[in-house]
Amino acid sequence: MRFTLRQLQVFTAVAHHQNVSRAAESLAMSQSACSGALKELELVYAMQLFDRVGKRLVINATGREVRAQAQALLDRAAALDQTLLRHQESPRLTVGATLTIGNYLAVEMIQRFMTETNGIARLVVENTQHIIESLLNFELDIALIEGEVNHPDLEVIPWRDDHLVCCCHPAHPLAQHTLLTDEDLIGEKWILREPGSGTRQAFDRAMQGVLPKLSILLALQHTEAIKRAVKAQLGIACLSAISLEEEFQQGTLLPLSVPHRDFSRKLYIVLHKKKYRSHGIEQWLRLCEKM
């Protein structure tokens, strides 16, 4: 074996930061030692892993191919290190979640994971697009998402069913309608999630045929901001049923019936195919089966 684990650590750190000095800082190394380790790795295999663009190092096709395997090997080495130190019973996990899942489901799951495993878990909440980018960049161990994704490097596992619900303020004229038609939907101002989110993806799919005719007043990143805007009677919205349970129970928002539109969707578990399935990841998957 011609490489060292330290060289692979340097390589993956440089791939992440695209800069030797920042990679060295993240590894608590000197810049010269970091640069030397990378050069040694490239020299011993007579290959170039990065394209030099000014002060940036941009990973090339060869580097991308090597990176996934290098990261998987480092993950396995870290798991072995945990075992040797007898910390296998205390797994560490970084979980990504899209906003609806992160705000209404994942916090309880994190609490259960930490209680049941005596482990340490960190939660990162972003929209679907950002979560997928973080998974591909090996910044997350596993993720729970609302949007559909199709990427050759990712394993996507159906998790649970969900559906969107259109809603309005109790004083809104549509609150008196038993069923809404497309003409009703076209005539209203909408407050929606931003493009790139799983909720917006599901809404756009459900509204095919009339989507260009809708009047979108606001596109917001946060579900709570959308609910506040609807409560202020700025328009109507369409959000996950998970996020509207409290408002419907209290009567501060009312559901709108649109039976001719399919607002059903799946929630998914996503992992990088080259990511080593550590004890923590396996524990998280078992927890997901219970939820």
C-alpha positions in Angstrom: 0.0 0.0 0.0 1.7 3.2 -1.2 -0.6 5.8 0.5 -1.1 6.7 4.1 -4.3 7.6 5.9 -2.8 11.0 6.7 -2.4 11.6 2.9 -6.0 10.6 2.3 -7.1 13.0 5.2 -5.2 15.8 3.5 -6.6 15.0 0.1 -10.3 14.9 1.3 -9.8 18.1 3.3 -8.3 20.0 0.3 -11.2 18.6 -1.9 -13.7 20.0 0.7 -12.0 23.5 1.2 -10.5 23.9 -2.3 -7.6 25.6 -0.5 -4.4 24.1 1.1 -4.2 26.7 3.9 -7.8 26.1 5.1 -7.4 22.4 4.8 -4.2 22.5 6.9 -6.0 24.6 9.5 -8.9 22.1 9.7 -6.3 19.2 10.2 -4.2 21.2 12.7 -1.2 20.9 10.3 1.2 23.4 8.9 0.5 24.6 5.4 3.8 23.2 4.1 3.2 19.8 5.7 -0.3 19.7 4.2 0.9 20.7 0.7 3.8 18.2 0.9 1.4 15.3 1.8 -0.8 16.1 -1.2 2.2 16.3 -3.5 3.5 13.0 -2.3 0.2 11.3 -2.9 0.1 12.7 -6.5 3.7 11.8 -7.2 3.6 8.2 -5.9 0.8 7.4 -8.3 1.9 9.8 -11.1 -1.5 11.5 -11.3 -3.0 14.9 -10.8 -6.0 15.1 -8.5 -6.7 18.8 -8.7 -6.6 21.5 -11.4 -4.8 24.6 -10.1 -7.0 27.7 -10.7 -5.3 30.7 -9.2 -5.1 30.0 -5.5 -7.9 27.5 -5.6 -7.5 23.8 -6.1 -10.5 22.4 -8.1 -10.9 18.7 -7.9 -10.8 17.1 -11.4 -12.5 13.9 -12.7 -9.7 11.6 -11.4 -9.9 13.3 -8.0 -13.7 12.9 -7.8 -13.4 9.2 -8.6 -10.7 8.7 -5.9 -12.5 11.0 -3.3 -15.5 8.7 -2.7 -13.3 5.7 -2.1 -10.9 7.7 0.1 -13.8 9.0 2.2 -15.2 5.5 2.7 -11.8 4.2 3.8 -11.4 7.1 6.2 -14.9 6.4 7.6 -14.0 2.7 8.2 -10.7 3.7 9.8 -12.6 6.1 12.2 -15.0 3.3 13.1 -12.1 1.0 13.8 -10.6 3.7 16.0 -13.8 4.0 17.9 -13.9 0.2 18.5 -10.3 0.1 19.7 -11.0 3.0 22.1 -14.2 1.2 23.3 -16.5 4.0 22.2 -18.5 2.0 19.8 -21.5 2.2 22.2 -21.4 6.0 21.9 -21.8 6.7 18.2 -21.4 10.1 16.6 -23.7 11.2 13.8 -24.4 14.2 11.7 -27.9 14.1 10.3 -29.3 16.4 7.6 -33.0 17.2 7.4 -35.1 19.3 5.1 -37.0 22.1 6.8 -40.4 20.5 7.5 -38.8 17.3 8.8 -36.1 19.2 10.7 -38.6 21.5 12.4 -41.4 19.0 13.2 -39.9 15.5 13.3 -36.1 15.3 13.5 -35.6 17.0 16.9 -37.6 14.3 18.7 -35.7 11.7 16.7 -32.3 13.2 17.7 -33.4 13.1 21.3 -34.4 9.4 21.1 -31.2 8.5 19.3 -29.1 10.2 22.0 -31.1 8.6 24.8 -31.2 5.1 23.3 -27.6 4.9 22.1 -25.9 7.3 24.5 -24.5 8.8 21.4 -23.8 12.3 20.1 -25.9 13.7 17.2 -25.8 16.9 15.3 -28.7 18.2 13.2 -28.3 20.3 10.0 -31.6 21.7 8.7 -31.7 23.1 5.1 -33.8 22.8 2.0 -33.6 19.7 -0.2 -31.1 21.2 -2.6 -28.6 22.1 0.1 -29.0 18.8 1.9 -28.2 16.9 -1.3 -25.1 19.0 -1.9 -23.9 18.4 1.7 -24.4 14.6 1.3 -22.4 14.6 -2.0 -19.7 16.6 -0.2 -19.5 14.0 2.6 -20.6 16.7 5.2 -23.5 14.6 6.4 -23.7 10.9 7.5 -27.4 10.5 6.5 -30.3 12.7 5.6 -34.1 12.8 5.7 -35.7 14.8 2.9 -39.0 15.8 1.4 -38.1 16.2 -2.2 -37.4 13.6 -4.8 -33.8 13.1 -5.9 -32.1 11.0 -8.5 -28.3 10.9 -8.3 -26.1 8.0 -9.2 -24.0 8.5 -6.0 -26.9 8.5 -3.6 -29.0 5.7 -2.1 -32.6 6.8 -1.7 -34.9 4.8 0.7 -38.6 5.5 0.9 -39.4 6.3 4.6 -43.0 7.5 5.2 -46.0 9.0 3.5 -46.9 12.7 3.7 -49.3 15.0 2.0 -49.6 18.8 1.4 -52.7 20.7 2.5 -53.9 24.1 1.2 -54.9 26.4 4.0 -56.3 29.9 4.6 -57.3 32.3 7.4 -60.7 31.6 9.0 -62.0 34.9 7.7 -60.9 34.3 4.1 -63.8 34.0 1.6 -62.5 30.5 0.5 -63.0 29.2 4.0 -66.8 29.0 3.2 -66.2 26.8 0.2 -66.7 23.0 0.5 -64.6 22.2 -2.5 -62.3 24.4 -4.5 -62.0 24.5 -8.3 -59.0 25.4 -10.4 -60.7 28.8 -11.0 -60.7 29.4 -7.3 -57.0 28.5 -7.0 -56.1 30.8 -9.9 -57.9 33.7 -8.4 -56.0 33.8 -5.2 -52.6 35.1 -4.0 -50.3 32.3 -2.9 -47.5 32.3 -0.3 -45.3 29.3 -1.0 -42.0 27.7 -0.1 -39.0 28.6 -2.2 -37.9 26.8 -5.4 -35.4 24.0 -4.5 -37.5 22.9 -1.5 -39.2 19.5 -1.4 -42.5 21.2 -0.5 -42.4 23.4 -3.5 -41.4 20.5 -5.7 -44.5 18.6 -4.6 -46.8 21.6 -5.0 -45.5 22.4 -8.5 -46.1 18.8 -9.5 -49.6 18.7 -8.1 -50.5 22.0 -9.8 -49.4 21.0 -13.3 -51.6 22.7 -15.9 -52.5 25.7 -13.9 -49.1 26.6 -12.3 -48.2 29.4 -14.8 -51.6 31.0 -14.0 -51.1 31.2 -10.3 -50.4 34.5 -8.6 -47.4 33.9 -6.3 -47.1 36.8 -3.9 -44.3 35.5 -1.8 -41.8 32.6 -1.8 -40.3 32.1 1.6 -37.8 29.6 3.1 -39.4 29.0 6.4 -42.7 27.3 7.1 -43.5 29.4 10.2 -43.0 32.6 8.2 -45.5 31.3 5.6 -48.1 30.5 8.3 -47.7 34.0 9.8 -48.3 35.5 6.4 -51.5 33.5 6.0 -52.6 34.5 9.5 -52.0 38.1 8.4 -54.4 37.4 5.5 -51.9 38.1 2.8 -53.0 35.0 0.9 -53.3 31.3 1.0 -50.7 28.6 1.3 -49.9 24.9 0.7 -47.8 23.1 3.3 -47.1 19.7 4.8 -49.9 18.4 7.0 -47.2 17.7 9.6 -46.5 21.4 9.9 -50.2 22.4 10.2 -51.5 20.1 12.9 -51.4 22.7 15.7 -53.0 25.5 13.7 -55.8 23.2 12.6 -56.4 22.1 16.1 -56.5 25.7 17.4 -58.6 27.0 14.5 -56.1 29.7 13.6 -55.8 28.3 10.1 -58.4 26.2 8.1 -57.8 23.4 5.6 -59.1 23.9 2.0 -60.4 20.9 0.1 -58.9 20.4 -3.4 -59.7 16.7 -4.1 -59.0 16.9 -7.8 -55.3 17.7 -7.1 -52.9 15.0 -5.9 -50.9 16.5 -3.0 -49.5 13.1 -1.7 -45.8 12.6 -1.5 -43.1 10.4 0.1 -40.4 11.3 2.6 -37.0 9.7 2.0 -33.9 8.6 3.8 -30.8 9.3 1.7 -27.2 8.2 2.1 -24.1 8.4 -0.1 -23.5 5.0 -1.6 -19.7 5.1 -0.8 -20.4 6.2 2.8 -19.4 3.5 5.3 -22.4 2.4 7.3 -21.1 3.0 10.8 -22.8 1.8 14.0 -24.4 5.2 14.3 -25.9 5.1 10.8 -27.3 1.6 11.4 -28.8 2.8 14.7 -30.4 5.8 13.0 -31.9 3.5 10.3 -33.5 1.3 13.0 -34.9 4.4 14.7 -36.4 5.5 11.4 -38.3 2.2 11.1 -40.0 3.0 14.4 -41.2 6.5 13.4 
